[in-house]
Amino acid sequence: MKMKKALIAVPLSFSLLIPAFGTVNAEDHGGNHGGSHSGMASAEVSNPAIDLRASLDAILSEHAYLAVVAMQKGIDGKEDFEAAAGQLNKNTEDLSAAVGSVYGEEAGNQFKEIWSSHIGYFVDYVTATAENNEEGRKQALAELDKYRAEQAGFLDTATEGRLKAADLEAGLKVHVEQLIGAFESYRAGEYDKAYDDATESMHHMFGVGKSLSWAITDQFPEKFESTSPDTAAADLRADLNHVFSEHAALAALTMQKGIDGAKDFDAAAAALNENTDDLTAAVESVYGAEGAAQFKEIWSSHIGYFVDYVTATAENNEAGKEEAVAELDAYRAEQAAFLDAATEGRLKAADLEAGLKEHVDQLLAAFNSYTGKDYPAAYENIHVAYSHMFGVGQALSGAITDQFPEKFEGQKPSDMPKTGMGGMSQSNSSVIMWAVFGFILATAAIAMIARKKSVKN
């Protein structure tokens, strides 16, 4: 594979769609360009730069999730492996078409060749593992190393040095090692570690999205109305997007594991439960034990309903499935009323109920398609449910910042955010406290958590 040694200034549409893994060196580029990264930060959760960051977060994190799932399905020899891999390929096709629309067919094909190669190498690694072919595994890793260097050089040139090749290679190495680690833990039966690695690989991508969006908006400030992707309000939206999307992703996978009676069901459910425990503890840190208990009672009421639906499906119990859906409807009304009051009417009960119904329907559609062996439809529905959560994050963060604008206004940083490549940057304590309140509101968009019990087929 040969890369062009020079590129013209990269148009916005191309830059937005390339997942990258390095950081901007603000000292080399001044950090303050056209006012886009200095001055007063507003409490807005949507501007051209923040929307770019959210778009990158969605693409990058879903790529990590689908890679984890495809590798699990591949080593297990599951019937839905092709559909999981196909969902990754759809993303590649979309990216390649976007490149072609800007640079022409030749450039689109060039991008597709480079991007597709690393997906193929992961598949090669899984295949070699299944065949006990140690040489094949080593060869796949060697090819991934070559890909890292090629991709890093391409992006260094594309961003005019804002993303350094050495940093990009290091970031890509982290990404590769996270996915390989999650796969190796999974095949070794170390399921708790496998899901820790999987969720970390997804979270990692939100830090990448923040860094990459900064690089792009620094490179093309006029394309983003001199706005910044790095504000307290933007961080809140990203944090909510992270929680929502991870819940949707793990919920869909946990339901699959439940109906299959998979050995890693408890670990998948535990990954969801860890988030619930963290959320409840965060509520207690703000509202005390009594407030946390009230929250947990409402939140926990819906925990079993999806598991009940999976159980009833396994038992061919249509009445049980209908009862589970009815319970979810009752929960939606109760949760919506609670959140309407909490936000002083900024989130309307009727809208909340409708949003919760949409999310519930998406997850049920994904599960029903899976049990019906319509695997392409299952993964398309998971994609829709995953993407839906990013709209929810925008809406809920908007409600929070409107209710407490003083918590999200102030000086924005004048240099590149020091996020590194391991996840989100640290916020100050005031922002953390109000992000916690945002997590409380997040329940309006989450209609699935698994409880820790096996569902036998």
N, C-alpha and C positions, 0 to 999 in steps of 0.2 A: 504494500500500500504506500503510495507516494502522496505527500502533501505539498500543496503550493507553498513556496517559500515566502510569498508576500500576498497580502490581502488589502483591498481598498478599505476605507472606513466602513465598518460593519453597520448595515441598516438596523434599525430598532427591532424589526420583526425577527431577524435572525438572532440577534443577541439575546432577546427575551427567551427564545426557545432552547438555547443550548445549556443543559445542566453542566455546571462547572464546579470545581472542587478546590479552588485556591482562594486567596484573599488579596485584597487591594493593599498596596503599599502606599499609604497616604502621604508619607514623608516625601516620597518620590514625586507625587503628583499634587502636592500643595493642600489637598483636602478642601479648599474653599474655592469653588468654581461658580461664578455667576450667581452666587447667593444660594445655591442649591443645598449646601451643607453647612450653613451658618445662620446666625440670627435667632429669632424666636420661633419655637416650635408650637404649633397649634394642637388642639385636642382632636383634630379630625382623624378619622380612621381610614378614610379613602381619599387618596389623591393619586395622580399618575404614577408616582414613584412607589407608594405603598401598594397600589394595585399590582404593579410589576412584581414586587416582592412576594405578594400572595400567590400570584400565578406561578412563579418559580417554585415556591414552597410546595404547591400542589403537584406539579410535574415531578419534582425531585423525590418527594416523599412517597408518592404512589409508585414510582419506579422501584424504590427500595422494597416496599411492601410486596409488590408483584414478583420481584426477583426472589424474595424469601419463599413465597408460596410456591412458585414454579419449581424451585429446587427441592422443596419438600415433596411435592407431588411427583416430581421426576424420580427421586430415589425410591419412593414408595410404589412406583409403577401404577399410579392412580389413573383412572379413565379420564379425569379432567385435566391432566397435564397439558395436553395440546391446547386446551382452551385458556389455561393460565398463561402459557407461553404466547398464545395468540394475542392476549390482551397487551402483553409487552410489545409485541410486533405492531399492534395497532398504533401505539404511541410512536414507535419508530416511523411508521408510514406517515403519520400526521406531521412529525417533525421534518421529515424529508420533503414532503409536499410544500411545507412552509418555506424551506430553504430554496426549493426550486422556483417558487413564486417570486422570490427576490432576485436570485442569481441565475436562474435558468435551469434547464434540465440537467446539464452536466454537473453543476455545483450541487444540485439536489442529490444526484447519484453519488457524488463524492462524500457528502455528509452521511448518506445512508450506509455507505461502505464502512466508514470509520465507526459510526455509532453501533451498527449491527454487529461489528466484530466482537465487541466485549460481551455482548449478550450471548453470542455463540460460544465464547470461551467458558462462560459459566456453565452452559449446557454440556460442553465437552468435559468439564470437571466432574459434573454429576454422572455423566455416562461412564467415564473412566472409573469412578468410584464404584458404580454398580457392577462393573466388570472386574473389580479388583485389579485394575491396571494402574500400578503405581507410576510407571513411566508416562502414561497418558495424563495422569493428574499433574505431574511435574511439567509436562509440556503445556497444559492448559494454563498453569500459573505463569510459565515463561511468556506465553502469548499475552496474558493480561499485563505483564510488565512492559512488553513492547507497546501495547495499546496505551498504557498510561503515558509513556514518553511521547507518543504521537499525538494524543489528544491534548496533552499539556502544551506542546509546541504550537499546535493549531490555535488554542485559546489565548496563549500569550500574544501571538501575532494579531489575532482578531481584536483583542482589547487594547492593543497598542501598549502592551507592557503593564497594564493595570493589574492583570492577573499574571503573576510570574510563573514561568515554567517549573521551577524547582518547587514552589509552593503547591502548584497544581498537582505535580506528581506525588507529593507527600499526602495531599488531601485525597487523591484517588486511591492511594495505598490504604488509607484508613477505611475508605468505602469498601474496597475489595476485601480487606481483612475482616470487616464486620460481617459481610455476607458469607464469606467462607467460614467464619467462626460460628455463625448461626447454623449453617448447614452441618458442620462437623459435630456440634453439640447435639443437634437433632438426631443424626444417624447413630450417635453414641448412646442415645436414650437419656441424655442430660437435658431434659425438656425445659426445666426452669431456666437454665442458662441460655438455651436456644432462644427462648422468647425474650429474655433480657437483651440478648444481642440483636434480635430482630427489631424490638422497639427502639433500641439505641440507634440502629441504622436509619430508622425513619426520622427520629428526632435530630440526628446529625444533619439531615438534609435541610432542616429549617435554619440552621446556622449558615449553611452553604448559601441558601436562598438570600439571606440577609447580606452576606458579603458580595455575592454576585450582583444583586440589585444595586448595591452601592457603586460597584464598578461601572455598571451600565449607565446609571444616572449621572455619574461623574463624567463619563465619556460623551454623553449626549444630553446635557442639561436642558437644552432648548426643547427636546422631545418630551420632557417631563415637567415643563412649566417651572423649572428651577425648584421643584419640591424634593423632599428628602424621604427615603424609606426608613430612616433611623430616628424614630421618636418614641416617646413613652406610649403614645396611642397606637403606633404601629406595632410595638412590641406586644401590647395587650391583644391586638387582633391576631398576631402570629401565635401567641400562646394559646388563645382559644381555638384557633384553627388546628393547632397541634393536638389538643385534647380531643376535639370533635372527630377529626379524621382518624386518629388512632382508635377511638372507640368504634367507629363504623367499620374499620378494617378488621379489628380483632373480633368484633361481634359476628361479622359474616363468617370468619374462619372458625370461630368457636362453635357456631351452629353446625357447620360442616363436620367438624370433629365429633360433635355430639351425636349426630345421626349415624356417623360411621363407627361409633364406639371406639374411636382412636385412643391409643395409649397416652397421647399428649393432650387429651381434652382438659384434664385438670390444670395443666400448666398454662394452656391458652386462657382458660377461665380465670386462673390466678393472675394473669397479666392484666385482665380487666378489673379484677377485684383490688389489685394494688392501687389502681387509679382511684377507685371508690374510697379506699382507706385514706389515701392522701387527701382527697377532696374533703372528707369528713373531718380530718384533723385540721385542715386549713380553716374550715368553717368554725371549729371550736376555738382556734387561735384568735379569731375576730369576735365571735359572739358568745364564747363560753360553752360549757358543757350542755346547758339547757337548749341553747340555739342549735348546737350541733345535733343533739338528739332529735329535735323537731325535724331538722332537715333530713337526717338519716332515715327517719320513719317514712317520710314521703318518698324519698329517693328509693329506699329499699322495697317499697310496695310493688314496684314493677320488675324487680330483679328476677323473680321466678317466672314471670309470665311467658317470656320467650323460651325459657327452658321447658316450661309446661307445653308450649306449642311443639317444640322438638320432640318431647317425650310422647305426646299424643300422636304425632306423625309416625314415630317409630312403631306405635301400637295400632296404627290404622284406626284411630279413635277420632272420628269426625266431630263428635259432640265435644270432646276434650279440646280440640283445636278451636272450635267456635267459642268455647268458654274462655280460653286464653285470650282470644282477640277481644272479647267483651271486657275482660279485666283490663286490658291495655287501654280500651276506650275510657273506662272509668278513671284510670290513672291519668290519662291525658287531661281530662277536665279538672281534676284536683291540682295537678301540677301547673296547669295554665293559670288557674285562679291565684295560686300562690305567687307566681312570678309577676302577674299583673300588679298585684299589691306591692311586691318588693321593688318594682321599678317605678312605682307611682304612676302607673298607666302608660309608661313609655312602650312597654310590650303589652299589647292588647290580648286578653284571654282568647278571643276568637281567632286571632292570628296565630297565637301560640298553639292552640289546638290543631289548627290546620297544618302548621309546620311539623308538629309531632306526628300527625297522621301520615304526612308525606314520608317522613323518615321511617316510621314503622312499616309502611307499605313497601318501601324500597328494600328493607331487610327481609321482609317476608317473601317478596318476589324473588330475591336472590336465592333464598333458601328453597323455595318451592321449585324454582328452575333447577337447582342442584339435585334435589331429590327426584325430580322428573327426568334427570339425565340430559337436560338441555343445557349443557355446560357453557357454550358461548353466551347464551342469554344470562346465565348465572353471573358470569364475570362482567358482563356489560352492566347488569343491575348493581353489582358491587361498585363498579366505577362510578355509576350515577350517585349511589349513596355516599361514596367517598367525596366526590366533587361537591355534593350538596352541602357538606359540612363547612366548606370554605365560605359559602354565602351566609351560613348561620353565624360563623365567626365574625363576619363583617357587621351583620345586623346587631348582634348582641354587644359587641364592643362599641358600636355606635350608641346604643342605649346607655351603656355605662358612662362613656365620656360625656354624653349630654347631661347625664344626671350629676356627674362630679367633674366638671370641666377643669376646675382648679388643680386637680390631681394629675392632669396630663398636659399642662401648659408650662412653658419655661424655655430655658436655653437648650437648643439642640446641639449636639457635639459638632465640632469643626473638623475633626479628623475621622478617618475610617474607623468604624466600630471594631474593637478588638475581640471579635467573636471566636477567633480560632476556627478549627474544623471539627470540634467535638460536640457542638450543640449551640443553644442559645446563649447570648451574653447575659451577664448578671445585671439585674435592675436594682435601683435603690429601694430602700425599705418601703417608702411611701407607695411606689408603683406596685411593689409586690403585694401590699395589703389590698390595693384596689383590684389587682389582677385576681386575688382570691375571691373578691366579691363577684368578679366576672365569672369565675368558675362556678359559683352558686347559680348564676343565671344560665350557665351552660346546660343545666338540666332541661331547659326548654327544647333543646335540640337533640338530646340523646335518648333514644328509645330502646337501648339494648345494653345490658350488662349480663354476663353469665354468672351464675352462682356455682360454687364449687361442689358439684355432684356429677357423677358420671351418668350419661344418658346411654343406655344400652339399646342396641338395635334389636 
